[in-house]
């Protein structure tokens, strides 16, 4: 990859990867730091990265950097022992987007990431598998579980609207 291609990759993908990271960790400063680290790693390895695969490289690097940050801060609780019913609500409220954001924040980090990549960024299952370092069937399972949790959390549309 040339320096011009590197600059082009910044122009093409920085906004998308920033949105992806911001949706996952909900902190603008940390998101900016992760993006900066990602492009620094790309700059250090730009000679060995093929420009046709730079988008995947950027998202994969940003995702792994985000995971490392989350693990360092240990912000995520143990969601294997959480009862989903406890966090579901039945109050009537009209801001569906706010409810959806709250529900997404309740998801385990891996489920939140794969759902965001699939539903917000539009990646295919095999692209998500490559970015998250999972196999395609694991991605499908995580997406299914996340969607089921969101469905149970939000409840019926009539209760929300």
C-alpha positions, 0 to 999 in steps of 0.5 A: 500500500502506498502513502496515497492509498493510506490517506485514501483509506483514512478518508473512506473508512474513518467515519464508519469505523468510528461510528462502529466503535462509538456505538459499542463503547459509548465514549467519544474520547475512547473511540477517538483513541481507538481509531487513532491507535488503529490508524497508527498500527496501519501506518506502521504496517502499511507496506505489508497491507494490501489496499484491497483488504484495508477495510477489513484490516482497519475494522479488525484492528479497531475491533481488537483494540476495543476488546483489549481496552474493555478487558483492561478496564473490566467494565463488562460484567458476567452476563452468563448469570444474568436473568434477562427478565430482570432487565426487561421493562414494561413501562410505556415510553415513546422513545424507541431509539433510547429504549433500543440503545439501552437494550443494546448496552445490556448485551454482552460485548461480543453479541453487541459487536456482531449485531452492530456489524451486521445490522448497523454496518451491513457486513455479511456473516463471513466478513463479521467472522473475519473481523471478530475472529470467529467462525460463521456459525458462531457469528450466527449464534451470537446474532440470534441470541442478541436479537432474542434478548432485544426482543424480550427486553423491548417486549411488544411494540404496543407497550413501547409506542 
